[in-house]
């Protein structure tokens, strides 16, 4: 949580954070500013002090003020004069602006860099700054275990409410999708649209995107809607022209966010329209059993990786191959059990099964639980996923639930 940030910065020997880029779809900045429409900004976060939000377009001053932080108009640093001083070098002029910012707000020592910007220009700017500010050491942290990721691993009440709201939107769209599939007419085992043409993956995704937009949500990473063999490859999003057939399993993984790049939700169901083949039904029941048993086992203040090992153990006892046996596996249980969800759809804590993974399940964490089995050579895959909250009392709560029926 943000309240833990000064302590975490102290542990990492950091005196400040510098976050740059847009305030939208930029998780590190949005964490402090909320989703405000500011196209280019810098956020200085001195350890234990109020952040300073520096905007560079005066037309966005009211949006910047809406963040509720201490704000600074970057034009007060007189960028035209800085450009002249730099000999016409725009990147050096930006470095000179940073020098003035750091001096004004007393930033020195170890400063960790965050944000979303082009790598080349910022690298050049930092090299200039290392000469201009010899008392500042710029630090690039490990993204999987950075100070901000550690802070974001647990959520406060406001964050839980935001995730719950985007979860409600997600489940509303899931319900509409189920209704569309379950009520579409069928001709020669192929679902038909309202015009009597085959209902395809692309048409379903278009409806999903429309519904999300109507409900003030965004879909920046797309949607997995993968029938048949495509569902047997975990990140295959499905081919637009593929028709939807009865009895064919569909892996439906949807992970939208609040408009402007706010909080995400993550959810998967596997469906068959009309009926399910026997082999798919059996695999589905085994995945659901593992989902239930792992969900019951997860406790706070334990290492995340033990639940990946448990998942592998449960699947192996049922006769399925897992990544614990072969890290290059492409059929069977081929991925990790879970991950954190928040301002990014994948964030800490992580559940990868390596000795170096020291991530813990903590009270206040929001995580997925998503076991699955995949058989592209047999023409199907199965995954069940919910986003769950580890409540302050240590119990797991599905943030927004939906039935786990295989057959629509």
PyMOL commands that set and color helices and strands:
alter all, ss='L'
color gray80, all
select helices_A, chain A and resi 2-11+27-33+58-65+74-77+79-85+90-104+119-132+143-145+147-152+157-183+201-214+228-232+278-297+305-317+376-378
alter helices_A, ss='H'
color red, helices_A
select strands_A, chain A and resi 16-21+41-46+52-55+70-73+109-116+136-139+186-187+190-191+217-218+223-227+250-254+257-258+267-271+302-303+339-340+347-350+360-361+366-369+372-375+380-383+386-390+396-398
alter strands_A, ss='S'
color yellow, strands_A
deselect
rebuild
show_as cartoon
